[in-house]
Amino acid sequence: MKTFVLLFALCGGLGGCVTMSTPGWVKERQGPVYVLVKTEPAGATVSFPDGTVCESPCRVGVNEDLPMTIARTGYHRVEMVLTKSSPSPLLIAMDPVLRDLSGDFEELDVPELQ
């Protein structure tokens, strides 16, 4: 009986020293990280290579690096890659397209005001 108690205590003590970890070659399955994509101004079209489209602000699930294109009429297009480490919310300030108004204009016949 003493041998059994000693063996049990020895095995129990060894079990407390072992740390279980996943081997490096085994990928741990994790779900997507969700990133809230916001634009300034809001209402831009956010599109992805697989054809998925949303209007900002929108929530995007990221499993791996995900290229996206953000576009809105009157603003420069923004292309970037979402990653699992992207901040949420991700705020993208869009730059307006400036029109060159210094060009020549056609003269119009404008009636005289009375």
MDAnalysis code that builds the backbone (N, CA, C; Angstrom):
import MDAnalysis as mda
import numpy as np

u = mda.Universe.empty(342, n_residues=114, atom_resindex=np.repeat(np.arange(114), 3), trajectory=True)
u.add_TopologyAttr("name", ["N", "CA", "C"] * 114)
u.add_TopologyAttr("resid", np.arange(1, 115))
u.add_TopologyAttr("resname", ["MET", "LYS", "THR", "PHE", "VAL", "LEU", "LEU", "PHE", "ALA", "LEU", "CYS", "GLY", "GLY", "LEU", "GLY", "GLY", "CYS", "VAL", "THR", "MET", "SER", "THR", "PRO", "GLY", "TRP", "VAL", "LYS", "GLU", "ARG", "GLN", "GLY", "PRO", "VAL", "TYR", "VAL", "LEU", "VAL", "LYS", "THR", "GLU", "PRO", "ALA", "GLY", "ALA", "THR", "VAL", "SER", "PHE", "PRO", "ASP", "GLY", "THR", "VAL", "CYS", "GLU", "SER", "PRO", "CYS", "ARG", "VAL", "GLY", "VAL", "ASN", "GLU", "ASP", "LEU", "PRO", "MET", "THR", "ILE", "ALA", "ARG", "THR", "GLY", "TYR", "HIS", "ARG", "VAL", "GLU", "MET", "VAL", "LEU", "THR", "LYS", "SER", "SER", "PRO", "SER", "PRO", "LEU", "LEU", "ILE", "ALA", "MET", "ASP", "PRO", "VAL", "LEU", "ARG", "ASP", "LEU", "SER", "GLY", "ASP", "PHE", "GLU", "GLU", "LEU", "ASP", "VAL", "PRO", "GLU", "LEU", "GLN"])
u.atoms.positions = np.array([
    [0.828, -1.184, 0.000],
    [0.000, 0.000, 0.000],
    [0.870, 1.244, 0.000],
    [2.000, 1.225, 0.761],
    [2.896, 2.371, 0.786],
    [3.458, 2.630, -0.604],
    [3.754, 1.561, -1.332],
    [4.305, 1.702, -2.677],
    [3.288, 2.382, -3.590],
    [2.022, 2.005, -3.458],
    [0.976, 2.595, -4.287],
    [0.828, 4.086, -3.997],
    [0.816, 4.468, -2.714],
    [0.679, 5.874, -2.325],
    [1.880, 6.668, -2.822],
    [3.082, 6.111, -2.694],
    [4.295, 6.786, -3.145],
    [4.271, 6.966, -4.663],
    [3.873, 5.938, -5.390],
    [3.790, 6.005, -6.849],
    [2.737, 7.026, -7.279],
    [1.597, 7.049, -6.590],
    [0.531, 7.996, -6.906],
    [0.998, 9.430, -6.666],
    [1.670, 9.686, -5.566],
    [2.169, 11.025, -5.246],
    [3.219, 11.462, -6.265],
    [4.085, 10.541, -6.667],
    [5.128, 10.849, -7.641],
    [4.517, 11.202, -8.993],
    [3.550, 10.433, -9.437],
    [2.886, 10.708, -10.721],
    [2.110, 12.016, -10.663],
    [1.454, 12.278, -9.572],
    [0.697, 13.524, -9.427],
    [1.611, 14.730, -9.447],
    [2.774, 14.616, -8.832],
    [3.738, 15.721, -8.820],
    [4.297, 16.002, -10.199],
    [4.538, 14.955, -10.976],
    [5.066, 15.151, -12.326],
    [4.029, 15.791, -13.236],
    [2.786, 15.446, -13.049],
    [1.730, 16.013, -13.888],
    [1.607, 17.514, -13.725],
    [1.930, 18.035, -12.555],
    [1.853, 19.469, -12.321],
    [2.948, 20.237, -13.021],
    [4.007, 19.585, -13.455],
    [5.126, 20.264, -14.090],
    [5.012, 20.294, -15.612],
    [4.061, 19.601, -16.158],
    [3.951, 19.504, -17.611],
    [3.005, 20.586, -18.122],
    [3.439, 21.308, -19.124],
    [2.594, 22.306, -19.767],
    [2.214, 21.788, -21.137],
    [0.926, 21.713, -21.392],
    [0.465, 21.239, -22.687],
    [0.466, 22.409, -23.663],
    [1.030, 22.195, -24.826],
    [1.008, 23.227, -25.859],
    [0.787, 22.566, -27.208],
    [0.336, 23.362, -28.139],
    [0.093, 22.862, -29.480],
    [1.401, 22.881, -30.246],
    [1.759, 21.787, -30.913],
    [2.987, 21.790, -31.705],
    [2.927, 22.866, -32.783],
    [4.087, 23.391, -33.183],
    [4.156, 24.460, -34.161],
    [3.554, 24.108, -35.502],
    [3.565, 22.838, -35.865],
    [3.049, 22.437, -37.168],
    [1.535, 22.305, -37.195],
    [0.887, 22.388, -36.027],
    [-0.570, 22.308, -35.965],
    [-1.119, 23.725, -35.878],
    [-1.939, 24.117, -36.866],
    [-2.543, 25.445, -36.841],
    [-3.759, 25.410, -35.928],
    [-3.794, 26.364, -35.008],
    [-4.956, 26.460, -34.146],
    [-6.083, 27.097, -34.944],
    [-7.246, 26.538, -34.827],
    [-8.390, 27.071, -35.559],
    [-8.969, 28.237, -34.767],
    [-8.967, 29.368, -35.414],
    [-9.542, 30.548, -34.794],
    [-10.534, 31.149, -35.763],
    [-11.538, 31.788, -35.228],
    [-12.526, 32.450, -36.073],
    [-11.999, 33.776, -36.587],
    [-12.798, 34.439, -37.397],
    [-12.369, 35.716, -37.955],
    [-12.322, 36.810, -36.895],
    [-11.515, 37.820, -37.171],
    [-11.482, 39.034, -36.371],
    [-12.353, 40.033, -37.122],
    [-13.261, 40.692, -36.440],
    [-14.161, 41.633, -37.096],
    [-13.628, 43.050, -36.964],
    [-13.572, 43.743, -38.103],
    [-13.073, 45.113, -38.162],
    [-14.202, 46.002, -38.685],
    [-14.473, 47.086, -37.978],
    [-15.457, 48.063, -38.431],
    [-14.733, 49.056, -39.327],
    [-15.110, 49.090, -40.607],
    [-14.492, 49.997, -41.579],
    [-15.381, 51.230, -41.686],
    [-14.808, 52.397, -41.324],
    [-15.531, 53.666, -41.401],
    [-14.769, 54.592, -42.336],
    [-15.496, 55.392, -43.087],
    [-14.850, 56.359, -43.971],
    [-15.344, 57.757, -43.643],
    [-14.507, 58.717, -43.972],
    [-14.882, 60.122, -43.844],
    [-14.755, 60.727, -45.215],
    [-15.815, 60.999, -45.918],
    [-17.208, 60.922, -45.492],
    [-17.745, 59.491, -45.544],
    [-18.813, 59.271, -44.784],
    [-19.458, 57.953, -44.768],
    [-20.148, 57.703, -46.102],
    [-20.496, 56.459, -46.349],
    [-21.242, 56.109, -47.553],
    [-20.381, 55.684, -48.724],
    [-19.098, 55.460, -48.487],
    [-18.223, 54.994, -49.564],
    [-18.476, 53.509, -49.819],
    [-18.193, 53.076, -51.039],
    [-18.339, 51.671, -51.403],
    [-17.040, 50.942, -51.082],
    [-17.142, 49.892, -50.273],
    [-15.985, 49.073, -49.905],
    [-16.136, 47.754, -50.651],
    [-15.155, 47.413, -51.500],
    [-15.265, 46.184, -52.295],
    [-14.045, 45.297, -52.087],
    [-14.274, 43.992, -52.274],
    [-13.255, 42.979, -52.035],
    [-13.069, 42.132, -53.290],
    [-11.906, 41.455, -53.430],
    [-11.621, 40.670, -54.640],
    [-12.656, 39.592, -54.967],
    [-13.344, 39.064, -53.960],
    [-14.328, 38.004, -54.232],
    [-15.669, 38.553, -54.718],
    [-15.756, 39.880, -54.880],
    [-16.984, 40.498, -55.365],
    [-17.897, 41.016, -54.274],
    [-17.568, 40.759, -53.022],
    [-18.359, 41.256, -51.907],
    [-18.230, 42.775, -51.841],
    [-19.355, 43.438, -51.579],
    [-19.385, 44.898, -51.511],
    [-20.212, 45.306, -50.299],
    [-19.787, 46.378, -49.622],
    [-20.594, 46.954, -48.553],
    [-20.445, 48.473, -48.600],
    [-21.336, 49.162, -47.908],
    [-21.274, 50.619, -47.837],
    [-20.824, 51.008, -46.442],
    [-19.834, 51.900, -46.371],
    [-19.294, 52.273, -45.065],
    [-20.293, 53.141, -44.302],
    [-20.353, 52.945, -42.994],
    [-19.551, 52.024, -42.192],
    [-20.081, 50.593, -42.313],
    [-19.154, 49.636, -42.344],
    [-19.555, 48.229, -42.397],
    [-18.552, 47.372, -41.622],
    [-19.035, 46.233, -41.154],
    [-18.242, 45.311, -40.342],
    [-17.754, 44.188, -41.242],
    [-16.432, 43.936, -41.191],
    [-15.818, 42.959, -42.091],
    [-15.113, 41.885, -41.265],
    [-15.377, 40.609, -41.573],
    [-14.687, 39.489, -40.932],
    [-13.380, 39.210, -41.658],
    [-12.276, 39.197, -40.911],
    [-10.952, 39.010, -41.505],
    [-10.350, 37.709, -40.985],
    [-10.159, 36.725, -41.883],
    [-9.497, 35.467, -41.541],
    [-8.018, 35.507, -41.894],
    [-7.692, 36.221, -42.953],
    [-6.317, 36.359, -43.434],
    [-6.229, 37.716, -44.116],
    [-5.046, 38.101, -44.573],
    [-4.887, 39.393, -45.230],
    [-5.924, 39.539, -46.339],
    [-6.629, 40.667, -46.338],
    [-7.766, 40.857, -47.226],
    [-7.664, 42.206, -47.933],
    [-7.318, 42.198, -49.238],
    [-7.261, 43.460, -49.978],
    [-8.662, 44.060, -50.117],
    [-8.736, 45.392, -50.063],
    [-10.019, 46.056, -50.266],
    [-9.810, 47.364, -51.007],
    [-10.853, 47.781, -51.707],
    [-10.846, 49.044, -52.432],
    [-12.012, 49.873, -51.925],
    [-11.742, 51.147, -51.631],
    [-12.764, 52.045, -51.120],
    [-12.931, 53.166, -52.140],
    [-14.165, 53.403, -52.570],
    [-14.401, 54.416, -53.600],
    [-15.672, 55.199, -53.293],
    [-15.632, 56.467, -53.682],
    [-16.808, 57.331, -53.574],
    [-16.664, 58.426, -54.619],
    [-17.764, 58.750, -55.269],
    [-17.745, 59.787, -56.293],
    [-17.234, 61.096, -55.699],
    [-16.275, 61.706, -56.402],
    [-15.714, 62.975, -55.956],
    [-14.515, 62.829, -55.040],
    [-14.089, 61.579, -54.779],
    [-12.958, 61.328, -53.883],
    [-11.985, 60.360, -54.532],
    [-10.712, 60.475, -54.145],
    [-9.706, 59.545, -54.653],
    [-9.971, 58.150, -54.088],
    [-9.765, 57.157, -54.922],
    [-9.911, 55.749, -54.530],
    [-8.796, 55.392, -53.540],
    [-9.129, 54.555, -52.559],
    [-8.154, 54.083, -51.568],
    [-8.072, 52.568, -51.683],
    [-6.852, 52.046, -51.822],
    [-6.638, 50.597, -51.837],
    [-5.748, 50.249, -50.659],
    [-6.159, 49.248, -49.899],
    [-5.373, 48.826, -48.739],
    [-5.678, 47.374, -48.407],
    [-4.944, 46.830, -47.443],
    [-5.113, 45.438, -47.032],
    [-5.534, 45.404, -45.568],
    [-6.652, 44.734, -45.301],
    [-7.080, 44.502, -43.921],
    [-6.346, 43.284, -43.389],
    [-5.918, 43.337, -42.143],
    [-5.282, 42.197, -41.495],
    [-5.989, 41.938, -40.166],
    [-5.667, 40.811, -39.555],
    [-6.251, 40.502, -38.247],
    [-5.821, 41.513, -37.190],
    [-4.715, 42.223, -37.447],
    [-4.243, 43.210, -36.476],
    [-4.690, 44.630, -36.817],
    [-5.548, 44.795, -37.832],
    [-6.063, 46.129, -38.168],
    [-6.886, 46.655, -36.999],
    [-6.776, 47.970, -36.707],
    [-7.566, 48.519, -35.600],
    [-9.054, 48.511, -35.937],
    [-9.878, 48.447, -34.915],
    [-11.317, 48.519, -35.120],
    [-11.889, 49.505, -34.107],
    [-12.512, 50.573, -34.533],
    [-12.830, 50.883, -35.921],
    [-11.604, 51.374, -36.687],
    [-11.612, 51.100, -37.982],
    [-10.578, 51.579, -38.895],
    [-11.176, 52.768, -39.634],
    [-10.657, 53.969, -39.367],
    [-11.186, 55.183, -39.977],
    [-10.307, 55.587, -41.145],
    [-10.914, 55.710, -42.321],
    [-10.190, 56.079, -43.528],
    [-10.701, 57.439, -43.980],
    [-9.812, 58.436, -43.963],
    [-10.159, 59.777, -44.433],
    [-9.896, 59.831, -45.931],
    [-10.939, 60.079, -46.701],
    [-10.812, 60.106, -48.157],
    [-10.519, 61.533, -48.622],
    [-9.603, 61.651, -49.589],
    [-9.227, 62.954, -50.128],
    [-10.122, 63.304, -51.309],
    [-10.679, 64.533, -51.308],
    [-11.522, 64.929, -52.438],
    [-10.695, 65.130, -53.704],
    [-11.322, 64.879, -54.832],
    [-10.693, 65.137, -56.125],
    [-10.894, 66.618, -56.406],
    [-9.792, 67.331, -56.624],
    [-9.882, 68.753, -56.927],
    [-9.926, 68.922, -58.432],
    [-10.881, 69.681, -58.897],
    [-11.024, 69.906, -60.330],
    [-10.218, 71.133, -60.718],
    [-9.560, 71.052, -61.852],
    [-8.786, 72.170, -62.369],
    [-9.737, 73.105, -63.104],
    [-9.983, 74.254, -62.514],
    [-10.897, 75.225, -63.109],
    [-10.150, 76.346, -63.817],
    [-8.852, 76.190, -64.005],
    [-8.058, 77.250, -64.623],
    [-8.036, 77.159, -66.142],
    [-8.659, 76.161, -66.719],
    [-8.645, 75.974, -68.169],
    [-9.512, 76.995, -68.890],
    [-9.450, 76.954, -70.200],
    [-10.257, 77.862, -71.016],
    [-11.710, 77.410, -71.014],
    [-12.586, 78.393, -70.966],
    [-14.011, 78.117, -71.019],
    [-14.571, 78.688, -72.309],
    [-15.567, 78.036, -72.820],
    [-16.251, 78.573, -73.993],
    [-17.076, 79.778, -73.570],
    [-17.095, 80.753, -74.439],
    [-17.941, 81.903, -74.153],
    [-19.373, 81.540, -74.477],
    [-20.250, 81.907, -73.610],
    [-21.667, 81.643, -73.823],
    [-22.382, 82.960, -74.067],
    [-23.358, 82.926, -74.914],
    [-24.195, 84.105, -75.108],
    [-25.168, 84.177, -73.943],
    [-24.955, 85.154, -73.112],
    [-25.804, 85.340, -71.950],
    [-26.632, 86.596, -72.198],
    [-27.918, 86.491, -72.054],
    [-28.733, 87.693, -72.288],
    [-28.443, 88.772, -71.248],
    [-28.590, 90.020, -71.684],
    [-28.398, 91.151, -70.779],
    [-29.480, 91.133, -69.705],
    [-29.093, 91.442, -68.495],
    [-30.068, 91.541, -67.407],
    [-30.655, 92.939, -67.412],
    [-31.945, 93.074, -67.175],
    [-32.592, 94.385, -67.202],
    [-32.941, 94.854, -65.832],
])
